[in-house]
């Protein structure tokens, strides 16, 4: 007689991080799996059944896995008569749970006695949370004159510059539109050159503005010498002269 099992995967969210997905076609395996307690302590048959259970959980899209011994045997090539013992071993290793007590004794792993994968996943989760907290950008404080259309990356970078420093930029370079444009350009450069990304954006941006302002200042109308023709007008006159020359030649 076929044996039915109702099982769940310990730490399932680690393998399927997108519960909102409409079509579950994949689940994740991590390289750390092969160095963990479970992988080092399990048999080849236990590994095969566990991976099969991951796929079934992903395919069934339910909190628990409903399956039978001959189904698992057919999927992963183990003997149907061995499936129950294999599942018992996986429960003891802490990677799956028996949800209905069909297995005699209803063996349940205790992370305090058996440091299996569940404990490893909890430690990994805690490590990720601490890392995310460490790199979280400062609250966004942007000078009113510099509020503009920025990417999320630009906002995060600009938020590391104090309001006092932003006001200094505005006092030194009296063209807010130009400063905002340069912030976007600097962000684009950083994204395109991740290996050269500055450790301190405020200092990097201050140097960026200082280098760029002198060239920009020369284009301002008030800085043109008397009788100097604007670039747009000079280009228009040159184009008109070329067209006139072509007409004379023809």
N, C-alpha and C positions, 0 to 999 in steps of 0.2 A: 504494500500500500504506500502510495506517495505521501511524503511528509510535507506539510505546509509550514512556512515560516513568515513571521511578521517582524521585520527588523528595521532598525534606523541606523544612519551613519553618524558617528560621533564627529562633531565639528563640521557638519555639512556645509555651512556658509563659507568655509575656507575653500571649498572646491567649486562652489557655484555662488559667485558674488553678485549675480544679477537676478534676484527673485522677481523682478518686474518684467523679465523677458517673456515674450509670447511664445517663442519657439526654442525649446531647450535642445540644441543640437550638440552641445559640448559641455564638458566640465573640466576643471583644472587639476593637474598634478604638479607638485612642486619638486624641484631638485632636492630639497632638504628631506624629502620622503625617504630616499634610499640611505640616508645617514641617521635616520631616527631609530628609536627603540623598537618600534613595530617591525620595520623592514629587516633590521638586524636579527630579530628574534623569531621571525615567522618562517614557515616552510614555503616551498615553491607553490604547493597547492593552496595554502592560505593566501598568498599574494594574489594568485589567479582569481580566487573566489572574491576577495576584497575588491579588486578592480572591477570585476563583473557586477558586484553590488553597487558600486559607484555609478556605473553606466545605467543600471536598472533604476536607481533612484532618480537620476537625471531624466530618464525616459518616461517614468511613470508620473513625475511632477506631483507627488504626494509626500506627506511628511514621513510616511513609513513605506517600506518595501514589502510587497506581497509576492511571494514566490514559492516554488516547490523544489524539492531536492533534485528531481530529474531535469528541471529547467536549468538550474545552476550547473549540473553535470554536463548538460548538452552545450552550454555556452563556453565553459572553460576547460572541458576535457577531463575532469576528475570523475571518479566512480560515484554513482548516486548513493551507494552504501556508505561512503566516507563523508558525505556532505555535512551530516549532523555534527560529527566530531570536529570537522574543519571550522564550522560556525562556532562551536563551543570555544575553540582555540582563539578565534578572532574576538569573541566577547571578553575572554580573559586578558587578551592583549590590549583591550580598551579602545578598539577602533569601530566596533558596532555594538548595538544593544538589542536584546531580545525584548520585544514590546508586548508579547501576549503569554509568555510562559509555556509555550509548546515544548520547548527543550526541557528535558528533565532537570529539576534543580534550579532552573532559571538563573544560570550563572551570570552575575553582573560584575563588571570590573570596578574596582575601587581605586581611584587615582592615588590615594594615600598609600596603598599597599603595592600597587602596580603602576609605576610611572610610565604609562603608555602614551599613545599619540594624543589623547585628549589633553593631558597635562602639557605636552609639548606645544600644542596649538594655543593653549591659553597663554603660555609664556611668550610665544611668538606674537600674539595679539597685543599683549601688554608692551612688548618692545616696539611694535609699530606705532602704538598710541603715544608712547613717550617720544619717539622720533618725530611724529607729526606735530606734537606740541612744541618741540624745540625749533622747528623751522617755520612755524606759523608766523606770517607777516604781522607787523604792528598794525593797530587800527588805522584806517585810512583817514588822514588829516591833510587836506589839500587847501592851499590858499584859494580864496574865492576867485582871484584873477586867473588862476591856473586850472580851474575846473574845465574839463573838456572831454572830448571823445577819445578815450584811451582803451587799450586792451586790458584784460585782467592782469597780465604780466606787468604792464606799465603802471597800473594802479598799485600793485604790490611793491614795485620798486620805488615809486614816488612816495609811498607811505613811510619808507624808511628815512626820508629826509624830513628834518624837523620843520615846523611851520616858520620858525625864525630863519632857517636857511633859505626856504622858498621866498620869503620876503626880501632876503638879501639878493637873490637872483633878480627879482623884479626891480629892485632899486638899481642894480648894476646894469641890467639890460632892459631898458624901458620899452619892451615890445612883447607883451604876454603871448600874442599869437605865435611869434617866432620861438619863444621858450617852449610852448606846448608842442610845436612842430619838432623841435630838437629832442624833446623827451621821447616822442614816438620814434624818431630816427635812432636814438641811442638804444631804445628797447629792441628795435629791429636788429641792430648790430649785435647786441648781446645774445639774442636768440639764434642768430646766424653763426655766432662764434662762442659756443658754450664753453669750450676749453679755455677761452680768454676772458670769461665773465668776471667782472670785478667783485672782490669780496666786500667792498664798501661802496655802494652805489652813490651816496651823497657826494663823496670826494670825486668819484669818477664823473658824475654829471657836472659838477662845478668846473672841472678841467675841460670837459667837452664844450660847455658853453663859452668858456674863456677863449678856446681855440677858434670856435666858429663865429664869435661875435664880430671880430675885426673884419672878416670878409663880408659878413652881412651888412655891417655898418656902412661900407663903401657904396652899397647899392641904394641907401636911403637918399631921397631927393635933397634933403638939407645939406648933404655932404658932397654934392656934385659941384664942381667948379663952375663959375659963371660961363655960360655959353656951351657947357658940356651937353651933348645930346644923349637922352636916355637910351638904354639898350634897345627897347622895343621900337623906338623911332628910327634909330640907326639901321636896324635890321630891315625895317620897312623901306627906307631909302635905298639901301643896297639892293634889295629885291627889285625895286622899281627901276634902278639903273641897269640891272642885268636884263630885265625884260625889254627895256628901251634899246639896248645894244643889240639884242636878238632881232628886233624889228628892223633896225637899220641895216643889219647884215643881209636879211632876207630881201 
